[in-house]
């Protein structure tokens, strides 16, 4: 995907983010902040799931490590955001390397089981560390300072939007580099990749560490969004499961797919909780119907399916107008990798 399309996509995300601010409704602002933070988390998850084909359910642990490290550094040492964030990301990267170790020996459902246990163990350990934090009561971490005062909600909103665009650009450039091609080779055929000189072990570790950095960064932003958080909220295994579902809904293995999934699923979850929670279980049924509909009509995910259909229509137009397909389009593949 060329730079022009990348910039257009980033500008489209920013334009979409303008709506909540113009509305002036705090609920919409909070909702879109949640969507953007989930999108950042999904950028990281998709590196492991979509590009290297590893089924990981341990990203709640990485998400929580980022949030808790930044919270503890502020809570205990009073460090500001622009100091705690790099340190928290570095520590989360180390945990990402630890999470990668099982991926070197197991795969598929067994890897999912091990990575799920990773997040659960971290949740239990942090919950018992009263000396480090406030135990089950969690920690408090304010929004970053701006001019000697904490950012207000709108200022923080634009910070999250800017970081979302930066994450999109960085992940896109990395995945379109030699490193990204190596990840895709591991996903498609690990044995052939190893024969071609691509170290399976090394690149799996690279993928998990990169994924951890982004997931930890999302955790930091989430901690500041909620202000007060505890181990249950940021290490909850359901975060990993929900993130995986959102990535699959949007389209795993594409850059924009996870973001599209977050735009669809997060508001749908909020709407079902708001309007359908009066009857027990009705909101869960509505959520399940949404997932069923996506699986039936968008089997590759919403973004890849729609992009493929749009590309097919564009390619048929010249053929219909001129009686034959232009030579440059014969045998051309539909690119939905973005």
C-alpha positions as CSV (number, residue, x, y, z in Angstrom):
1,X,0.0,0.0,0.0
2,X,1.5,3.3,-1.1
3,X,2.0,6.4,1.1
4,X,-0.9,8.3,-0.5
5,X,-3.4,5.6,0.6
6,X,-1.8,5.4,4.0
7,X,-2.2,9.2,4.6
8,X,-5.7,9.1,3.2
9,X,-6.6,6.4,5.7
10,X,-5.0,8.3,8.6
11,X,-6.9,11.4,7.7
12,X,-10.2,9.5,7.5
13,X,-9.7,8.2,11.0
14,X,-9.0,11.8,12.2
15,X,-12.1,13.1,10.4
16,X,-14.2,10.4,12.1
17,X,-12.7,11.4,15.4
18,X,-13.9,15.0,15.0
19,X,-17.6,14.1,15.5
20,X,-17.5,13.4,19.2
21,X,-15.7,16.7,19.9
22,X,-18.1,18.7,17.8
23,X,-21.1,17.0,19.6
24,X,-19.7,18.1,23.0
25,X,-21.2,15.0,24.6
26,X,-18.8,13.5,27.2
27,X,-20.3,10.0,26.5
28,X,-19.4,10.1,22.8
29,X,-15.9,11.4,23.7
30,X,-15.3,8.5,26.1
31,X,-16.7,6.0,23.7
32,X,-14.4,7.1,20.9
33,X,-11.4,7.2,23.2
34,X,-12.2,3.5,24.1
35,X,-12.5,2.6,20.4
36,X,-9.2,4.2,19.6
37,X,-7.4,2.6,22.5
38,X,-8.8,-0.8,21.5
39,X,-7.7,-0.1,17.9
40,X,-4.1,0.5,19.2
41,X,-4.2,-2.8,21.2
42,X,-5.5,-4.6,18.1
43,X,-2.6,-3.3,15.9
44,X,-0.3,-5.1,18.3
45,X,-2.4,-8.3,18.5
46,X,-2.7,-8.5,14.8
47,X,1.1,-8.7,14.4
48,X,1.0,-12.0,16.2
49,X,-2.4,-13.4,15.1
50,X,-2.8,-12.0,11.6
51,X,0.7,-11.7,10.3
52,X,2.5,-14.6,12.0
53,X,-0.5,-16.9,12.6
54,X,0.0,-17.5,16.3
55,X,-3.1,-17.8,18.4
56,X,-2.4,-15.7,21.5
57,X,-4.9,-15.1,24.4
58,X,-2.2,-13.5,26.6
59,X,-2.5,-9.9,25.5
60,X,-4.6,-9.0,28.5
61,X,-1.5,-9.7,30.5
62,X,0.6,-7.4,28.3
63,X,-2.1,-4.7,28.4
64,X,-2.2,-4.9,32.1
65,X,1.6,-4.8,32.5
66,X,1.7,-1.5,30.6
67,X,-1.1,0.0,32.6
68,X,0.2,-1.2,36.0
69,X,3.8,-0.3,35.4
70,X,2.9,3.3,34.4
71,X,0.5,3.5,37.4
72,X,3.0,2.2,39.9
73,X,5.8,4.5,38.7
74,X,3.5,7.4,39.2
75,X,1.9,6.1,42.4
76,X,5.2,5.3,44.1
77,X,7.7,7.6,42.5
78,X,5.6,10.5,41.1
79,X,7.1,10.2,37.6
80,X,5.3,12.1,34.8
81,X,3.7,10.4,31.8
82,X,6.5,11.1,29.4
83,X,8.9,9.3,31.7
84,X,6.7,6.5,32.8
85,X,5.4,5.6,29.3
86,X,8.9,4.7,27.8
87,X,9.8,2.7,31.0
88,X,6.5,0.9,31.0
89,X,6.8,0.0,27.3
90,X,10.3,-1.3,27.9
91,X,9.2,-3.5,30.7
92,X,6.2,-4.8,28.7
93,X,8.6,-5.6,25.8
94,X,10.4,-7.9,28.3
95,X,7.2,-9.7,29.2
96,X,6.4,-10.0,25.5
97,X,9.7,-11.9,25.1
98,X,8.7,-14.2,28.0
99,X,5.3,-14.8,26.4
100,X,7.0,-15.7,23.1
101,X,8.8,-18.6,24.8
102,X,5.9,-21.0,24.6
103,X,5.3,-20.1,21.0
104,X,8.7,-21.6,20.2
105,X,7.5,-25.1,21.2
106,X,3.7,-25.2,20.9
107,X,1.2,-23.8,18.4
108,X,-2.5,-23.6,17.7
109,X,-4.9,-24.3,20.6
110,X,-2.1,-25.3,22.9
111,X,-0.4,-21.9,22.5
112,X,-3.8,-20.3,23.2
113,X,-4.1,-22.2,26.4
114,X,-0.5,-21.3,27.6
115,X,-0.9,-17.6,26.7
116,X,-4.2,-17.4,28.5
117,X,-2.6,-18.9,31.6
118,X,0.1,-16.2,31.3
119,X,-2.4,-13.4,31.7
120,X,-4.2,-15.2,34.5
121,X,-1.0,-15.8,36.5
122,X,-0.1,-12.1,36.2
123,X,-3.5,-11.1,37.4
124,X,-3.2,-13.2,40.5
125,X,0.4,-12.1,41.3
126,X,-0.4,-8.4,41.0
127,X,-3.6,-8.8,43.0
128,X,-1.4,-10.1,45.9
129,X,1.3,-7.4,45.8
130,X,-0.1,-5.0,48.4
131,X,3.5,-3.7,49.1
132,X,3.8,-2.6,45.5
133,X,0.4,-1.1,44.8
134,X,-2.8,-0.8,46.8
135,X,-3.6,-4.4,46.2
136,X,-7.1,-5.2,45.0
137,X,-7.9,-1.4,45.2
138,X,-5.6,-0.8,42.3
139,X,-3.8,2.4,41.5
140,X,-4.6,5.9,40.4
141,X,-2.9,7.6,37.5
142,X,-4.0,11.0,36.1
143,X,-3.9,12.2,32.6
144,X,-0.6,13.6,31.2
145,X,0.3,17.2,32.3
146,X,0.0,20.1,29.9
147,X,1.3,23.5,31.0
148,X,1.6,22.3,34.6
149,X,-2.0,20.9,34.8
150,X,-3.6,17.5,33.9
151,X,-5.1,17.5,30.4
152,X,-8.8,17.9,30.2
153,X,-10.9,15.3,28.4
154,X,-10.8,17.0,24.9
155,X,-7.0,17.5,25.1
156,X,-6.5,13.9,26.1
157,X,-8.9,12.8,23.3
158,X,-6.7,14.4,20.7
159,X,-3.6,13.0,22.2
160,X,-5.1,9.5,21.9
161,X,-6.2,10.2,18.3
162,X,-2.7,11.4,17.4
163,X,-1.1,8.3,19.0
164,X,-3.5,6.1,17.0
165,X,-2.4,7.7,13.8
166,X,1.3,7.3,14.8
167,X,0.7,3.7,15.7
168,X,-1.0,3.1,12.3
169,X,1.9,4.6,10.4
170,X,4.6,2.8,12.4
171,X,2.9,-0.6,12.2
172,X,2.2,-0.2,8.4
173,X,5.9,0.7,7.7
174,X,7.2,-2.2,9.7
175,X,4.8,-4.8,8.2
176,X,5.6,-3.6,4.7
177,X,9.3,-4.0,5.4
178,X,11.5,-7.1,5.3
179,X,10.4,-7.9,8.8
180,X,6.7,-7.9,7.8
181,X,7.4,-10.2,4.9
182,X,9.3,-12.6,7.2
183,X,6.3,-12.6,9.5
184,X,4.0,-13.5,6.6
185,X,6.4,-16.3,5.5
186,X,6.2,-17.8,9.0
187,X,2.4,-17.7,8.9
188,X,2.2,-19.3,5.4
189,X,4.9,-22.0,5.8
190,X,7.2,-22.1,8.8
191,X,9.2,-25.1,7.3
192,X,9.7,-23.4,4.0
193,X,10.7,-20.2,5.7
194,X,13.3,-22.0,7.8
195,X,14.7,-23.6,4.7
196,X,15.0,-20.1,3.1
197,X,17.0,-18.8,6.0
198,X,14.2,-17.1,8.0
199,X,14.8,-18.0,11.6
200,X,11.4,-19.2,12.9
201,X,12.4,-18.8,16.6
202,X,13.9,-15.4,16.2
203,X,11.1,-13.8,14.2
204,X,8.5,-15.2,16.5
205,X,10.2,-13.5,19.4
206,X,10.4,-10.3,17.3
207,X,6.6,-10.5,16.6
208,X,5.7,-11.0,20.3
209,X,8.0,-8.2,21.5
210,X,6.6,-5.7,18.9
211,X,3.1,-6.8,19.7
212,X,3.8,-6.4,23.5
213,X,5.1,-2.8,23.0
214,X,1.9,-1.8,21.3
215,X,-0.4,-3.6,23.7
216,X,1.5,-2.1,26.7
217,X,1.1,1.3,25.2
218,X,-2.6,0.8,24.8
219,X,-2.7,-0.3,28.5
220,X,-1.0,2.9,29.6
221,X,-3.6,5.0,27.7
222,X,-6.5,2.9,29.1
223,X,-5.2,3.3,32.7
224,X,-5.2,7.1,32.3
225,X,-8.6,7.0,30.6
226,X,-10.2,5.2,33.6
227,X,-8.0,7.1,36.2
228,X,-8.5,4.3,38.7
229,X,-8.0,0.7,37.8
230,X,-7.3,-2.7,39.5
231,X,-5.9,-6.1,38.4
232,X,-9.4,-7.4,37.6
233,X,-10.1,-4.6,35.0
234,X,-6.7,-4.6,33.1
235,X,-5.7,-8.2,33.4
236,X,-9.1,-9.7,32.7
237,X,-8.7,-12.6,30.3
238,X,-11.9,-11.5,28.5
239,X,-9.9,-8.5,27.2
240,X,-7.7,-11.0,25.2
241,X,-10.8,-12.9,23.9
242,X,-12.7,-9.7,23.0
243,X,-9.6,-8.3,21.2
244,X,-9.2,-11.5,19.2
245,X,-12.9,-11.4,18.3
246,X,-12.7,-7.7,17.2
247,X,-9.6,-8.4,15.1
248,X,-11.4,-11.3,13.3
249,X,-14.5,-9.2,12.8
250,X,-12.6,-6.4,11.1
251,X,-10.2,-8.7,9.3
252,X,-7.0,-10.1,10.8
253,X,-3.9,-9.9,8.7
254,X,-4.7,-6.4,7.5
255,X,-3.7,-3.0,8.9
256,X,-7.1,-1.3,8.8
257,X,-9.1,-4.4,9.6
258,X,-8.7,-4.4,13.4
259,X,-9.5,-0.7,13.5
260,X,-12.7,-1.3,11.5
261,X,-13.5,-4.1,13.9
262,X,-13.1,-1.8,16.9
263,X,-15.4,0.8,15.2
264,X,-18.1,-1.9,14.7
265,X,-17.9,-4.0,17.9
266,X,-17.1,-1.5,20.7
267,X,-20.2,0.8,20.0
268,X,-22.3,-2.3,19.4
269,X,-21.3,-3.7,22.8
270,X,-22.1,-0.3,24.5
271,X,-25.5,-0.1,22.7
272,X,-26.6,-3.6,23.7
273,X,-25.6,-3.0,27.3
274,X,-27.5,0.3,27.3
275,X,-30.7,-0.7,25.6
276,X,-31.0,-4.5,25.9
277,X,-29.7,-5.2,29.5
278,X,-33.2,-4.9,31.0
279,X,-33.9,-8.5,30.1
280,X,-31.3,-10.9,31.4
281,X,-29.0,-12.2,28.7
282,X,-30.7,-10.2,25.9
283,X,-27.6,-8.1,25.3
284,X,-25.4,-11.2,25.0
285,X,-27.8,-12.7,22.5
286,X,-27.7,-9.5,20.4
287,X,-23.9,-9.6,20.5
288,X,-23.8,-13.2,19.4
289,X,-26.2,-12.5,16.5
290,X,-23.8,-9.7,15.4
291,X,-20.9,-12.1,15.4
292,X,-22.9,-14.8,13.6
293,X,-23.9,-12.3,10.9
294,X,-20.3,-11.3,10.4
295,X,-19.1,-14.9,10.2
296,X,-21.8,-15.7,7.6
297,X,-21.6,-12.7,5.3
298,X,-18.0,-11.5,5.9
299,X,-16.0,-14.8,6.4
300,X,-12.6,-13.0,5.9
301,X,-13.6,-10.1,8.1
302,X,-15.5,-6.9,7.2
303,X,-12.6,-4.9,5.7
304,X,-11.1,-7.6,3.4
305,X,-14.5,-8.8,2.1
306,X,-15.7,-5.2,1.3
307,X,-12.3,-4.2,-0.1
308,X,-12.2,-7.3,-2.4
309,X,-15.7,-6.6,-3.7
310,X,-14.9,-2.9,-4.4
311,X,-11.7,-3.9,-6.2
312,X,-13.6,-6.5,-8.3
313,X,-16.2,-3.9,-9.3
314,X,-13.5,-1.4,-10.3
315,X,-11.8,-4.0,-12.4
316,X,-15.0,-5.0,-14.2
317,X,-15.8,-1.4,-15.2
318,X,-13.0,-1.0,-17.8
319,X,-13.9,-4.5,-19.2
320,X,-17.6,-3.5,-19.6
321,X,-16.7,-0.2,-21.2
322,X,-14.1,-1.4,-23.6
323,X,-15.3,-5.0,-24.2
324,X,-12.2,-6.5,-22.7
325,X,-10.0,-6.2,-19.6
326,X,-7.0,-3.9,-20.0
327,X,-3.8,-5.7,-20.3
328,X,-2.4,-4.2,-17.1
329,X,-5.2,-5.8,-15.1
330,X,-5.0,-9.3,-16.5
331,X,-4.0,-11.6,-13.7
332,X,-3.8,-8.8,-11.2
333,X,-4.4,-9.8,-7.6
334,X,-6.8,-7.8,-5.4
335,X,-4.7,-6.2,-2.7
336,X,-6.5,-6.1,0.7
337,X,-3.4,-6.3,2.8
338,X,-3.9,-2.8,4.1
